[in-house]
Amino acid sequence: MDIVALIELLVKEIFEAEENFLQNLKDLYSFENAVKSSTDHFAAGFIGMILSSINKHIYDSSWRKGKYNVQRTDTQRSNAHIL
């Protein structure tokens, strides 16, 4: 997933939370939880993208190839909240 897709998902989830809140203005607690959950999902996805990018950079670097062998590579799991 790329950054644009992550941002689109974040915006979609926040607008859905706003829409639900506007239908029941007394339920501020659910609104806060929905927005927090959306931002947590975004942050986790963003951190995962950055770490995957760094991992690929290290894997592809000539410096690493000259000094270290890769013992294994793990595949990235999909984000459970997207499924």
mmCIF file of the N, C-alpha and C atoms, coordinates in Angstrom:
data_MODEL
# 
_entry.id   MODEL 
# 
loop_
_atom_site.group_PDB 
_atom_site.id 
_atom_site.type_symbol 
_atom_site.label_atom_id 
_atom_site.label_alt_id 
_atom_site.label_comp_id 
_atom_site.label_asym_id 
_atom_site.label_entity_id 
_atom_site.label_seq_id 
_atom_site.pdbx_PDB_ins_code 
_atom_site.Cartn_x 
_atom_site.Cartn_y 
_atom_site.Cartn_z 
_atom_site.occupancy 
_atom_site.B_iso_or_equiv 
_atom_site.pdbx_formal_charge 
_atom_site.auth_seq_id 
_atom_site.auth_comp_id 
_atom_site.auth_asym_id 
_atom_site.auth_atom_id 
_atom_site.pdbx_PDB_model_num 
ATOM 1   N N  . MET A 1 1  ? 0.852   -1.174  0.000  1.00 0.00 ? 1  MET A N  1 
ATOM 2   C CA . MET A 1 1  ? 0.000   0.000   0.000  1.00 0.00 ? 1  MET A CA 1 
ATOM 3   C C  . MET A 1 1  ? 0.898   1.237   0.000  1.00 0.00 ? 1  MET A C  1 
ATOM 4   N N  . ASP A 1 2  ? 0.547   2.218   -0.796 1.00 0.00 ? 2  ASP A N  1 
ATOM 5   C CA . ASP A 1 2  ? 1.351   3.434   -0.852 1.00 0.00 ? 2  ASP A CA 1 
ATOM 6   C C  . ASP A 1 2  ? 0.752   4.524   0.032  1.00 0.00 ? 2  ASP A C  1 
ATOM 7   N N  . ILE A 1 3  ? 1.473   5.628   0.169  1.00 0.00 ? 3  ILE A N  1 
ATOM 8   C CA . ILE A 1 3  ? 1.062   6.696   1.079  1.00 0.00 ? 3  ILE A CA 1 
ATOM 9   C C  . ILE A 1 3  ? -0.272  7.305   0.661  1.00 0.00 ? 3  ILE A C  1 
ATOM 10  N N  . VAL A 1 4  ? -0.506  7.426   -0.644 1.00 0.00 ? 4  VAL A N  1 
ATOM 11  C CA . VAL A 1 4  ? -1.770  8.005   -1.114 1.00 0.00 ? 4  VAL A CA 1 
ATOM 12  C C  . VAL A 1 4  ? -2.945  7.130   -0.688 1.00 0.00 ? 4  VAL A C  1 
ATOM 13  N N  . ALA A 1 5  ? -2.797  5.828   -0.825 1.00 0.00 ? 5  ALA A N  1 
ATOM 14  C CA . ALA A 1 5  ? -3.864  4.908   -0.413 1.00 0.00 ? 5  ALA A CA 1 
ATOM 15  C C  . ALA A 1 5  ? -4.089  4.983   1.093  1.00 0.00 ? 5  ALA A C  1 
ATOM 16  N N  . LEU A 1 6  ? -3.013  5.115   1.863  1.00 0.00 ? 6  LEU A N  1 
ATOM 17  C CA . LEU A 1 6  ? -3.151  5.251   3.316  1.00 0.00 ? 6  LEU A CA 1 
ATOM 18  C C  . LEU A 1 6  ? -3.902  6.531   3.684  1.00 0.00 ? 6  LEU A C  1 
ATOM 19  N N  . ILE A 1 7  ? -3.562  7.623   3.016  1.00 0.00 ? 7  ILE A N  1 
ATOM 20  C CA . ILE A 1 7  ? -4.224  8.898   3.297  1.00 0.00 ? 7  ILE A CA 1 
ATOM 21  C C  . ILE A 1 7  ? -5.687  8.837   2.880  1.00 0.00 ? 7  ILE A C  1 
ATOM 22  N N  . GLU A 1 8  ? -5.965  8.239   1.736  1.00 0.00 ? 8  GLU A N  1 
ATOM 23  C CA . GLU A 1 8  ? -7.356  8.105   1.295  1.00 0.00 ? 8  GLU A CA 1 
ATOM 24  C C  . GLU A 1 8  ? -8.179  7.296   2.295  1.00 0.00 ? 8  GLU A C  1 
ATOM 25  N N  . LEU A 1 9  ? -7.600  6.222   2.803  1.00 0.00 ? 9  LEU A N  1 
ATOM 26  C CA . LEU A 1 9  ? -8.291  5.408   3.800  1.00 0.00 ? 9  LEU A CA 1 
ATOM 27  C C  . LEU A 1 9  ? -8.516  6.198   5.086  1.00 0.00 ? 9  LEU A C  1 
ATOM 28  N N  . LEU A 1 10 ? -7.508  6.948   5.519  1.00 0.00 ? 10 LEU A N  1 
ATOM 29  C CA . LEU A 1 10 ? -7.636  7.773   6.715  1.00 0.00 ? 10 LEU A CA 1 
ATOM 30  C C  . LEU A 1 10 ? -8.772  8.782   6.557  1.00 0.00 ? 10 LEU A C  1 
ATOM 31  N N  . VAL A 1 11 ? -8.783  9.485   5.453  1.00 0.00 ? 11 VAL A N  1 
ATOM 32  C CA . VAL A 1 11 ? -9.819  10.498  5.222  1.00 0.00 ? 11 VAL A CA 1 
ATOM 33  C C  . VAL A 1 11 ? -11.200 9.853   5.174  1.00 0.00 ? 11 VAL A C  1 
ATOM 34  N N  . LYS A 1 12 ? -11.309 8.718   4.493  1.00 0.00 ? 12 LYS A N  1 
ATOM 35  C CA . LYS A 1 12 ? -12.588 8.011   4.404  1.00 0.00 ? 12 LYS A CA 1 
ATOM 36  C C  . LYS A 1 12 ? -13.088 7.621   5.797  1.00 0.00 ? 12 LYS A C  1 
ATOM 37  N N  . GLU A 1 13 ? -12.207 7.056   6.616  1.00 0.00 ? 13 GLU A N  1 
ATOM 38  C CA . GLU A 1 13 ? -12.603 6.634   7.957  1.00 0.00 ? 13 GLU A CA 1 
ATOM 39  C C  . GLU A 1 13 ? -12.982 7.817   8.842  1.00 0.00 ? 13 GLU A C  1 
ATOM 40  N N  . ILE A 1 14 ? -12.268 8.928   8.716  1.00 0.00 ? 14 ILE A N  1 
ATOM 41  C CA . ILE A 1 14 ? -12.580 10.109  9.529  1.00 0.00 ? 14 ILE A CA 1 
ATOM 42  C C  . ILE A 1 14 ? -13.915 10.720  9.109  1.00 0.00 ? 14 ILE A C  1 
ATOM 43  N N  . PHE A 1 15 ? -14.167 10.778  7.800  1.00 0.00 ? 15 PHE A N  1 
ATOM 44  C CA . PHE A 1 15 ? -15.456 11.305  7.342  1.00 0.00 ? 15 PHE A CA 1 
ATOM 45  C C  . PHE A 1 15 ? -16.611 10.408  7.775  1.00 0.00 ? 15 PHE A C  1 
ATOM 46  N N  . GLU A 1 16 ? -16.389 9.091   7.776  1.00 0.00 ? 16 GLU A N  1 
ATOM 47  C CA . GLU A 1 16 ? -17.426 8.171   8.256  1.00 0.00 ? 16 GLU A CA 1 
ATOM 48  C C  . GLU A 1 16 ? -17.692 8.405   9.748  1.00 0.00 ? 16 GLU A C  1 
ATOM 49  N N  . ALA A 1 17 ? -16.622 8.620   10.518 1.00 0.00 ? 17 ALA A N  1 
ATOM 50  C CA . ALA A 1 17 ? -16.775 8.902   11.947 1.00 0.00 ? 17 ALA A CA 1 
ATOM 51  C C  . ALA A 1 17 ? -17.551 10.202  12.158 1.00 0.00 ? 17 ALA A C  1 
ATOM 52  N N  . GLU A 1 18 ? -17.235 11.209  11.343 1.00 0.00 ? 18 GLU A N  1 
ATOM 53  C CA . GLU A 1 18 ? -17.949 12.491  11.447 1.00 0.00 ? 18 GLU A CA 1 
ATOM 54  C C  . GLU A 1 18 ? -19.429 12.314  11.111 1.00 0.00 ? 18 GLU A C  1 
ATOM 55  N N  . GLU A 1 19 ? -19.703 11.589  10.049 1.00 0.00 ? 19 GLU A N  1 
ATOM 56  C CA . GLU A 1 19 ? -21.087 11.353  9.637  1.00 0.00 ? 19 GLU A CA 1 
ATOM 57  C C  . GLU A 1 19 ? -21.877 10.645  10.741 1.00 0.00 ? 19 GLU A C  1 
ATOM 58  N N  . ASN A 1 20 ? -21.260 9.620   11.324 1.00 0.00 ? 20 ASN A N  1 
ATOM 59  C CA . ASN A 1 20 ? -21.928 8.909   12.427 1.00 0.00 ? 20 ASN A CA 1 
ATOM 60  C C  . ASN A 1 20 ? -22.152 9.820   13.626 1.00 0.00 ? 20 ASN A C  1 
ATOM 61  N N  . PHE A 1 21 ? -21.183 10.672  13.922 1.00 0.00 ? 21 PHE A N  1 
ATOM 62  C CA . PHE A 1 21 ? -21.305 11.592  15.048 1.00 0.00 ? 21 PHE A CA 1 
ATOM 63  C C  . PHE A 1 21 ? -22.417 12.610  14.812 1.00 0.00 ? 21 PHE A C  1 
ATOM 64  N N  . LEU A 1 22 ? -22.515 13.125  13.590 1.00 0.00 ? 22 LEU A N  1 
ATOM 65  C CA . LEU A 1 22 ? -23.554 14.114  13.289 1.00 0.00 ? 22 LEU A CA 1 
ATOM 66  C C  . LEU A 1 22 ? -24.960 13.527  13.393 1.00 0.00 ? 22 LEU A C  1 
ATOM 67  N N  . GLN A 1 23 ? -25.064 12.205  13.272 1.00 0.00 ? 23 GLN A N  1 
ATOM 68  C CA . GLN A 1 23 ? -26.356 11.548  13.428 1.00 0.00 ? 23 GLN A CA 1 
ATOM 69  C C  . GLN A 1 23 ? -26.720 11.345  14.902 1.00 0.00 ? 23 GLN A C  1 
ATOM 70  N N  . ASN A 1 24 ? -25.699 11.389  15.769 1.00 0.00 ? 24 ASN A N  1 
ATOM 71  C CA . ASN A 1 24 ? -25.937 11.227  17.211 1.00 0.00 ? 24 ASN A CA 1 
ATOM 72  C C  . ASN A 1 24 ? -24.919 12.083  17.965 1.00 0.00 ? 24 ASN A C  1 
ATOM 73  N N  . LEU A 1 25 ? -25.226 13.358  18.103 1.00 0.00 ? 25 LEU A N  1 
ATOM 74  C CA . LEU A 1 25 ? -24.283 14.315  18.697 1.00 0.00 ? 25 LEU A CA 1 
ATOM 75  C C  . LEU A 1 25 ? -23.958 14.038  20.163 1.00 0.00 ? 25 LEU A C  1 
ATOM 76  N N  . LYS A 1 26 ? -24.726 13.222  20.816 1.00 0.00 ? 26 LYS A N  1 
ATOM 77  C CA . LYS A 1 26 ? -24.472 12.911  22.222 1.00 0.00 ? 26 LYS A CA 1 
ATOM 78  C C  . LYS A 1 26 ? -23.392 11.839  22.394 1.00 0.00 ? 26 LYS A C  1 
ATOM 79  N N  . ASP A 1 27 ? -23.024 11.184  21.312 1.00 0.00 ? 27 ASP A N  1 
ATOM 80  C CA . ASP A 1 27 ? -22.070 10.072  21.400 1.00 0.00 ? 27 ASP A CA 1 
ATOM 81  C C  . ASP A 1 27 ? -20.656 10.524  21.009 1.00 0.00 ? 27 ASP A C  1 
ATOM 82  N N  . LEU A 1 28 ? -20.150 11.476  21.770 1.00 0.00 ? 28 LEU A N  1 
ATOM 83  C CA . LEU A 1 28 ? -18.796 11.990  21.523 1.00 0.00 ? 28 LEU A CA 1 
ATOM 84  C C  . LEU A 1 28 ? -17.747 10.902  21.740 1.00 0.00 ? 28 LEU A C  1 
ATOM 85  N N  . TYR A 1 29 ? -17.975 10.010  22.681 1.00 0.00 ? 29 TYR A N  1 
ATOM 86  C CA . TYR A 1 29 ? -17.033 8.936   22.995 1.00 0.00 ? 29 TYR A CA 1 
ATOM 87  C C  . TYR A 1 29 ? -16.765 8.059   21.756 1.00 0.00 ? 29 TYR A C  1 
ATOM 88  N N  . SER A 1 30 ? -17.811 7.656   21.066 1.00 0.00 ? 30 SER A N  1 
ATOM 89  C CA . SER A 1 30 ? -17.642 6.819   19.865 1.00 0.00 ? 30 SER A CA 1 
ATOM 90  C C  . SER A 1 30 ? -16.928 7.578   18.765 1.00 0.00 ? 30 SER A C  1 
ATOM 91  N N  . PHE A 1 31 ? -17.229 8.868   18.643 1.00 0.00 ? 31 PHE A N  1 
ATOM 92  C CA . PHE A 1 31 ? -16.561 9.690   17.639 1.00 0.00 ? 31 PHE A CA 1 
ATOM 93  C C  . PHE A 1 31 ? -15.059 9.767   17.914 1.00 0.00 ? 31 PHE A C  1 
ATOM 94  N N  . GLU A 1 32 ? -14.715 10.042  19.173 1.00 0.00 ? 32 GLU A N  1 
ATOM 95  C CA . GLU A 1 32 ? -13.292 10.116  19.540 1.00 0.00 ? 32 GLU A CA 1 
ATOM 96  C C  . GLU A 1 32 ? -12.588 8.786   19.284 1.00 0.00 ? 32 GLU A C  1 
ATOM 97  N N  . ASN A 1 33 ? -13.225 7.695   19.661 1.00 0.00 ? 33 ASN A N  1 
ATOM 98  C CA . ASN A 1 33 ? -12.617 6.374   19.448 1.00 0.00 ? 33 ASN A CA 1 
ATOM 99  C C  . ASN A 1 33 ? -12.445 6.059   17.971 1.00 0.00 ? 33 ASN A C  1 
ATOM 100 N N  . ALA A 1 34 ? -13.419 6.410   17.147 1.00 0.00 ? 34 ALA A N  1 
ATOM 101 C CA . ALA A 1 34 ? -13.337 6.138   15.718 1.00 0.00 ? 34 ALA A CA 1 
ATOM 102 C C  . ALA A 1 34 ? -12.200 6.936   15.075 1.00 0.00 ? 34 ALA A C  1 
ATOM 103 N N  . VAL A 1 35 ? -12.059 8.201   15.458 1.00 0.00 ? 35 VAL A N  1 
ATOM 104 C CA . VAL A 1 35 ? -10.982 9.028   14.903 1.00 0.00 ? 35 VAL A CA 1 
ATOM 105 C C  . VAL A 1 35 ? -9.626  8.519   15.378 1.00 0.00 ? 35 VAL A C  1 
ATOM 106 N N  . LYS A 1 36 ? -9.521  8.166   16.647 1.00 0.00 ? 36 LYS A N  1 
ATOM 107 C CA . LYS A 1 36 ? -8.258  7.638   17.173 1.00 0.00 ? 36 LYS A CA 1 
ATOM 108 C C  . LYS A 1 36 ? -7.888  6.331   16.480 1.00 0.00 ? 36 LYS A C  1 
ATOM 109 N N  . SER A 1 37 ? -8.857  5.465   16.292 1.00 0.00 ? 37 SER A N  1 
ATOM 110 C CA . SER A 1 37 ? -8.608  4.202   15.609 1.00 0.00 ? 37 SER A CA 1 
ATOM 111 C C  . SER A 1 37 ? -8.123  4.443   14.183 1.00 0.00 ? 37 SER A C  1 
ATOM 112 N N  . SER A 1 38 ? -8.734  5.397   13.505 1.00 0.00 ? 38 SER A N  1 
ATOM 113 C CA . SER A 1 38 ? -8.335  5.728   12.134 1.00 0.00 ? 38 SER A CA 1 
ATOM 114 C C  . SER A 1 38 ? -6.899  6.236   12.085 1.00 0.00 ? 38 SER A C  1 
ATOM 115 N N  . THR A 1 39 ? -6.554  7.126   13.007 1.00 0.00 ? 39 THR A N  1 
ATOM 116 C CA . THR A 1 39 ? -5.199  7.666   12.998 1.00 0.00 ? 39 THR A CA 1 
ATOM 117 C C  . THR A 1 39 ? -4.181  6.604   13.427 1.00 0.00 ? 39 THR A C  1 
ATOM 118 N N  . ASP A 1 40 ? -4.563  5.715   14.332 1.00 0.00 ? 40 ASP A N  1 
ATOM 119 C CA . ASP A 1 40 ? -3.669  4.612   14.715 1.00 0.00 ? 40 ASP A CA 1 
ATOM 120 C C  . ASP A 1 40 ? -3.402  3.688   13.522 1.00 0.00 ? 40 ASP A C  1 
ATOM 121 N N  . HIS A 1 41 ? -4.445  3.376   12.754 1.00 0.00 ? 41 HIS A N  1 
ATOM 122 C CA . HIS A 1 41 ? -4.270  2.527   11.567 1.00 0.00 ? 41 HIS A CA 1 
ATOM 123 C C  . HIS A 1 41 ? -3.347  3.198   10.561 1.00 0.00 ? 41 HIS A C  1 
ATOM 124 N N  . PHE A 1 42 ? -3.545  4.501   10.371 1.00 0.00 ? 42 PHE A N  1 
ATOM 125 C CA . PHE A 1 42 ? -2.688  5.237   9.447  1.00 0.00 ? 42 PHE A CA 1 
ATOM 126 C C  . PHE A 1 42 ? -1.239  5.193   9.912  1.00 0.00 ? 42 PHE A C  1 
ATOM 127 N N  . ALA A 1 43 ? -1.015  5.481   11.184 1.00 0.00 ? 43 ALA A N  1 
ATOM 128 C CA . ALA A 1 43 ? 0.348   5.507   11.728 1.00 0.00 ? 43 ALA A CA 1 
ATOM 129 C C  . ALA A 1 43 ? 1.022   4.142   11.589 1.00 0.00 ? 43 ALA A C  1 
ATOM 130 N N  . ALA A 1 44 ? 0.294   3.080   11.900 1.00 0.00 ? 44 ALA A N  1 
ATOM 131 C CA . ALA A 1 44 ? 0.867   1.734   11.780 1.00 0.00 ? 44 ALA A CA 1 
ATOM 132 C C  . ALA A 1 44 ? 1.223   1.416   10.328 1.00 0.00 ? 44 ALA A C  1 
ATOM 133 N N  . GLY A 1 45 ? 0.342   1.762   9.413  1.00 0.00 ? 45 GLY A N  1 
ATOM 134 C CA . GLY A 1 45 ? 0.617   1.531   7.996  1.00 0.00 ? 45 GLY A CA 1 
ATOM 135 C C  . GLY A 1 45 ? 1.801   2.345   7.499  1.00 0.00 ? 45 GLY A C  1 
ATOM 136 N N  . PHE A 1 46 ? 1.882   3.601   7.935  1.00 0.00 ? 46 PHE A N  1 
ATOM 137 C CA . PHE A 1 46 ? 2.979   4.471   7.528  1.00 0.00 ? 46 PHE A CA 1 
ATOM 138 C C  . PHE A 1 46 ? 4.312   3.963   8.062  1.00 0.00 ? 46 PHE A C  1 
ATOM 139 N N  . ILE A 1 47 ? 4.347   3.590   9.325  1.00 0.00 ? 47 ILE A N  1 
ATOM 140 C CA . ILE A 1 47 ? 5.579   3.053   9.907  1.00 0.00 ? 47 ILE A CA 1 
ATOM 141 C C  . ILE A 1 47 ? 5.987   1.769   9.190  1.00 0.00 ? 47 ILE A C  1 
ATOM 142 N N  . GLY A 1 48 ? 5.020   0.915   8.897  1.00 0.00 ? 48 GLY A N  1 
ATOM 143 C CA . GLY A 1 48 ? 5.314   -0.313  8.153  1.00 0.00 ? 48 GLY A CA 1 
ATOM 144 C C  . GLY A 1 48 ? 5.914   -0.033  6.791  1.00 0.00 ? 48 GLY A C  1 
ATOM 145 N N  . MET A 1 49 ? 5.370   0.968   6.093  1.00 0.00 ? 49 MET A N  1 
ATOM 146 C CA . MET A 1 49 ? 5.911   1.335   4.778  1.00 0.00 ? 49 MET A CA 1 
ATOM 147 C C  . MET A 1 49 ? 7.349   1.818   4.901  1.00 0.00 ? 49 MET A C  1 
ATOM 148 N N  . ILE A 1 50 ? 7.618   2.672   5.880  1.00 0.00 ? 50 ILE A N  1 
ATOM 149 C CA . ILE A 1 50 ? 8.967   3.214   6.061  1.00 0.00 ? 50 ILE A CA 1 
ATOM 150 C C  . ILE A 1 50 ? 9.957   2.099   6.402  1.00 0.00 ? 50 ILE A C  1 
ATOM 151 N N  . LEU A 1 51 ? 9.585   1.214   7.321  1.00 0.00 ? 51 LEU A N  1 
ATOM 152 C CA . LEU A 1 51 ? 10.483  0.123   7.703  1.00 0.00 ? 51 LEU A CA 1 
ATOM 153 C C  . LEU A 1 51 ? 10.724  -0.837  6.539  1.00 0.00 ? 51 LEU A C  1 
ATOM 154 N N  . SER A 1 52 ? 9.702   -1.099  5.747  1.00 0.00 ? 52 SER A N  1 
ATOM 155 C CA . SER A 1 52 ? 9.871   -1.946  4.560  1.00 0.00 ? 52 SER A CA 1 
ATOM 156 C C  . SER A 1 52 ? 10.810  -1.295  3.556  1.00 0.00 ? 52 SER A C  1 
ATOM 157 N N  . SER A 1 53 ? 10.690  0.017   3.403  1.00 0.00 ? 53 SER A N  1 
ATOM 158 C CA . SER A 1 53 ? 11.560  0.750   2.489  1.00 0.00 ? 53 SER A CA 1 
ATOM 159 C C  . SER A 1 53 ? 13.014  0.709   2.957  1.00 0.00 ? 53 SER A C  1 
ATOM 160 N N  . ILE A 1 54 ? 13.216  0.898   4.252  1.00 0.00 ? 54 ILE A N  1 
ATOM 161 C CA . ILE A 1 54 ? 14.575  0.837   4.806  1.00 0.00 ? 54 ILE A CA 1 
ATOM 162 C C  . ILE A 1 54 ? 15.150  -0.569  4.641  1.00 0.00 ? 54 ILE A C  1 
ATOM 163 N N  . ASN A 1 55 ? 14.323  -1.576  4.904  1.00 0.00 ? 55 ASN A N  1 
ATOM 164 C CA . ASN A 1 55 ? 14.763  -2.957  4.750  1.00 0.00 ? 55 ASN A CA 1 
ATOM 165 C C  . ASN A 1 55 ? 15.213  -3.233  3.317  1.00 0.00 ? 55 ASN A C  1 
ATOM 166 N N  . LYS A 1 56 ? 14.438  -2.766  2.341  1.00 0.00 ? 56 LYS A N  1 
ATOM 167 C CA . LYS A 1 56 ? 14.785  -2.973  0.936  1.00 0.00 ? 56 LYS A CA 1 
ATOM 168 C C  . LYS A 1 56 ? 16.076  -2.233  0.592  1.00 0.00 ? 56 LYS A C  1 
ATOM 169 N N  . HIS A 1 57 ? 16.219  -1.021  1.119  1.00 0.00 ? 57 HIS A N  1 
ATOM 170 C CA . HIS A 1 57 ? 17.428  -0.243  0.871  1.00 0.00 ? 57 HIS A CA 1 
ATOM 171 C C  . HIS A 1 57 ? 18.666  -0.981  1.396  1.00 0.00 ? 57 HIS A C  1 
ATOM 172 N N  . ILE A 1 58 ? 18.577  -1.505  2.596  1.00 0.00 ? 58 ILE A N  1 
ATOM 173 C CA . ILE A 1 58 ? 19.694  -2.260  3.168  1.00 0.00 ? 58 ILE A CA 1 
ATOM 174 C C  . ILE A 1 58 ? 19.947  -3.526  2.359  1.00 0.00 ? 58 ILE A C  1 
ATOM 175 N N  . TYR A 1 59 ? 18.878  -4.228  2.001  1.00 0.00 ? 59 TYR A N  1 
ATOM 176 C CA . TYR A 1 59 ? 19.005  -5.471  1.237  1.00 0.00 ? 59 TYR A CA 1 
ATOM 177 C C  . TYR A 1 59 ? 19.701  -5.221  -0.103 1.00 0.00 ? 59 TYR A C  1 
ATOM 178 N N  . ASP A 1 60 ? 19.373  -4.123  -0.763 1.00 0.00 ? 60 ASP A N  1 
ATOM 179 C CA . ASP A 1 60 ? 19.928  -3.821  -2.078 1.00 0.00 ? 60 ASP A CA 1 
ATOM 180 C C  . ASP A 1 60 ? 21.298  -3.149  -2.042 1.00 0.00 ? 60 ASP A C  1 
ATOM 181 N N  . SER A 1 61 ? 21.753  -2.709  -0.874 1.00 0.00 ? 61 SER A N  1 
ATOM 182 C CA . SER A 1 61 ? 22.987  -1.919  -0.811 1.00 0.00 ? 61 SER A CA 1 
ATOM 183 C C  . SER A 1 61 ? 24.230  -2.765  -1.098 1.00 0.00 ? 61 SER A C  1 
ATOM 184 N N  . SER A 1 62 ? 25.142  -2.161  -1.821 1.00 0.00 ? 62 SER A N  1 
ATOM 185 C CA . SER A 1 62 ? 26.407  -2.850  -2.123 1.00 0.00 ? 62 SER A CA 1 
ATOM 186 C C  . SER A 1 62 ? 27.237  -3.025  -0.854 1.00 0.00 ? 62 SER A C  1 
ATOM 187 N N  . TRP A 1 63 ? 27.110  -2.095  0.081  1.00 0.00 ? 63 TRP A N  1 
ATOM 188 C CA . TRP A 1 63 ? 27.827  -2.213  1.348  1.00 0.00 ? 63 TRP A CA 1 
ATOM 189 C C  . TRP A 1 63 ? 27.419  -3.497  2.070  1.00 0.00 ? 63 TRP A C  1 
ATOM 190 N N  . ARG A 1 64 ? 26.110  -3.768  2.160  1.00 0.00 ? 64 ARG A N  1 
ATOM 191 C CA . ARG A 1 64 ? 25.631  -4.976  2.812  1.00 0.00 ? 64 ARG A CA 1 
ATOM 192 C C  . ARG A 1 64 ? 26.087  -6.208  2.060  1.00 0.00 ? 64 ARG A C  1 
ATOM 193 N N  . LYS A 1 65 ? 26.014  -6.168  0.745  1.00 0.00 ? 65 LYS A N  1 
ATOM 194 C CA . LYS A 1 65 ? 26.387  -7.321  -0.065 1.00 0.00 ? 65 LYS A CA 1 
ATOM 195 C C  . LYS A 1 65 ? 27.863  -7.671  0.099  1.00 0.00 ? 65 LYS A C  1 
ATOM 196 N N  . GLY A 1 66 ? 28.683  -6.661  0.357  1.00 0.00 ? 66 GLY A N  1 
ATOM 197 C CA . GLY A 1 66 ? 30.109  -6.899  0.541  1.00 0.00 ? 66 GLY A CA 1 
ATOM 198 C C  . GLY A 1 66 ? 30.471  -7.444  1.913  1.00 0.00 ? 66 GLY A C  1 
ATOM 199 N N  . LYS A 1 67 ? 29.594  -7.291  2.892  1.00 0.00 ? 67 LYS A N  1 
ATOM 200 C CA . LYS A 1 67 ? 29.930  -7.677  4.265  1.00 0.00 ? 67 LYS A CA 1 
ATOM 201 C C  . LYS A 1 67 ? 29.022  -8.739  4.866  1.00 0.00 ? 67 LYS A C  1 
ATOM 202 N N  . TYR A 1 68 ? 27.759  -8.763  4.443  1.00 0.00 ? 68 TYR A N  1 
ATOM 203 C CA . TYR A 1 68 ? 26.802  -9.645  5.084  1.00 0.00 ? 68 TYR A CA 1 
ATOM 204 C C  . TYR A 1 68 ? 25.956  -10.389 4.059  1.00 0.00 ? 68 TYR A C  1 
ATOM 205 N N  . ASN A 1 69 ? 25.551  -11.613 4.428  1.00 0.00 ? 69 ASN A N  1 
ATOM 206 C CA . ASN A 1 69 ? 24.628  -12.388 3.607  1.00 0.00 ? 69 ASN A CA 1 
ATOM 207 C C  . ASN A 1 69 ? 23.248  -12.343 4.245  1.00 0.00 ? 69 ASN A C  1 
ATOM 208 N N  . VAL A 1 70 ? 22.242  -12.314 3.419  1.00 0.00 ? 70 VAL A N  1 
ATOM 209 C CA . VAL A 1 70 ? 20.873  -12.331 3.909  1.00 0.00 ? 70 VAL A CA 1 
ATOM 210 C C  . VAL A 1 70 ? 20.515  -13.770 4.255  1.00 0.00 ? 70 VAL A C  1 
ATOM 211 N N  . GLN A 1 71 ? 20.067  -13.991 5.478  1.00 0.00 ? 71 GLN A N  1 
ATOM 212 C CA . GLN A 1 71 ? 19.717  -15.332 5.928  1.00 0.00 ? 71 GLN A CA 1 
ATOM 213 C C  . GLN A 1 71 ? 18.280  -15.686 5.602  1.00 0.00 ? 71 GLN A C  1 
ATOM 214 N N  . ARG A 1 72 ? 17.414  -14.689 5.644  1.00 0.00 ? 72 ARG A N  1 
ATOM 215 C CA . ARG A 1 72 ? 16.008  -14.928 5.322  1.00 0.00 ? 72 ARG A CA 1 
ATOM 216 C C  . ARG A 1 72 ? 15.341  -13.602 4.999  1.00 0.00 ? 72 ARG A C  1 
ATOM 217 N N  . THR A 1 73 ? 14.250  -13.678 4.309  1.00 0.00 ? 73 THR A N  1 
ATOM 218 C CA . THR A 1 73 ? 13.410  -12.497 4.083  1.00 0.00 ? 73 THR A CA 1 
ATOM 219 C C  . THR A 1 73 ? 11.979  -12.879 4.439  1.00 0.00 ? 73 THR A C  1 
ATOM 220 N N  . ASP A 1 74 ? 11.316  -12.009 5.133  1.00 0.00 ? 74 ASP A N  1 
ATOM 221 C CA . ASP A 1 74 ? 9.924   -12.228 5.516  1.00 0.00 ? 74 ASP A CA 1 
ATOM 222 C C  . ASP A 1 74 ? 9.044   -11.360 4.640  1.00 0.00 ? 74 ASP A C  1 
ATOM 223 N N  . THR A 1 75 ? 7.875   -11.863 4.322  1.00 0.00 ? 75 THR A N  1 
ATOM 224 C CA . THR A 1 75 ? 6.947   -11.059 3.536  1.00 0.00 ? 75 THR A CA 1 
ATOM 225 C C  . THR A 1 75 ? 6.081   -10.243 4.467  1.00 0.00 ? 75 THR A C  1 
ATOM 226 N N  . GLN A 1 76 ? 5.662   -9.086  3.991  1.00 0.00 ? 76 GLN A N  1 
ATOM 227 C CA . GLN A 1 76 ? 4.817   -8.194  4.771  1.00 0.00 ? 76 GLN A CA 1 
ATOM 228 C C  . GLN A 1 76 ? 3.408   -8.742  4.818  1.00 0.00 ? 76 GLN A C  1 
ATOM 229 N N  . ARG A 1 77 ? 2.832   -8.771  6.012  1.00 0.00 ? 77 ARG A N  1 
ATOM 230 C CA . ARG A 1 77 ? 1.438   -9.181  6.169  1.00 0.00 ? 77 ARG A CA 1 
ATOM 231 C C  . ARG A 1 77 ? 0.543   -8.004  5.867  1.00 0.00 ? 77 ARG A C  1 
ATOM 232 N N  . SER A 1 78 ? -0.628  -8.296  5.336  1.00 0.00 ? 78 SER A N  1 
ATOM 233 C CA . SER A 1 78 ? -1.586  -7.219  5.058  1.00 0.00 ? 78 SER A CA 1 
ATOM 234 C C  . SER A 1 78 ? -2.128  -6.674  6.370  1.00 0.00 ? 78 SER A C  1 
ATOM 235 N N  . ASN A 1 79 ? -2.546  -5.435  6.346  1.00 0.00 ? 79 ASN A N  1 
ATOM 236 C CA . ASN A 1 79 ? -3.113  -4.806  7.537  1.00 0.00 ? 79 ASN A CA 1 
ATOM 237 C C  . ASN A 1 79 ? -4.493  -5.378  7.811  1.00 0.00 ? 79 ASN A C  1 
ATOM 238 N N  . ALA A 1 80 ? -4.705  -5.864  9.011  1.00 0.00 ? 80 ALA A N  1 
ATOM 239 C CA . ALA A 1 80 ? -5.958  -6.519  9.366  1.00 0.00 ? 80 ALA A CA 1 
ATOM 240 C C  . ALA A 1 80 ? -7.148  -5.564  9.289  1.00 0.00 ? 80 ALA A C  1 
ATOM 241 N N  . HIS A 1 81 ? -6.936  -4.282  9.550  1.00 0.00 ? 81 HIS A N  1 
ATOM 242 C CA . HIS A 1 81 ? -8.063  -3.353  9.539  1.00 0.00 ? 81 HIS A CA 1 
ATOM 243 C C  . HIS A 1 81 ? -8.586  -3.075  8.144  1.00 0.00 ? 81 HIS A C  1 
ATOM 244 N N  . ILE A 1 82 ? -7.797  -3.386  7.128  1.00 0.00 ? 82 ILE A N  1 
ATOM 245 C CA . ILE A 1 82 ? -8.206  -3.130  5.749  1.00 0.00 ? 82 ILE A CA 1 
ATOM 246 C C  . ILE A 1 82 ? -9.042  -4.270  5.212  1.00 0.00 ? 82 ILE A C  1 
ATOM 247 N N  . LEU A 1 83 ? -8.835  -5.459  5.736  1.00 0.00 ? 83 LEU A N  1 
ATOM 248 C CA . LEU A 1 83 ? -9.545  -6.638  5.227  1.00 0.00 ? 83 LEU A CA 1 
ATOM 249 C C  . LEU A 1 83 ? -11.009 -6.610  5.479  1.00 0.00 ? 83 LEU A C  1 
# 
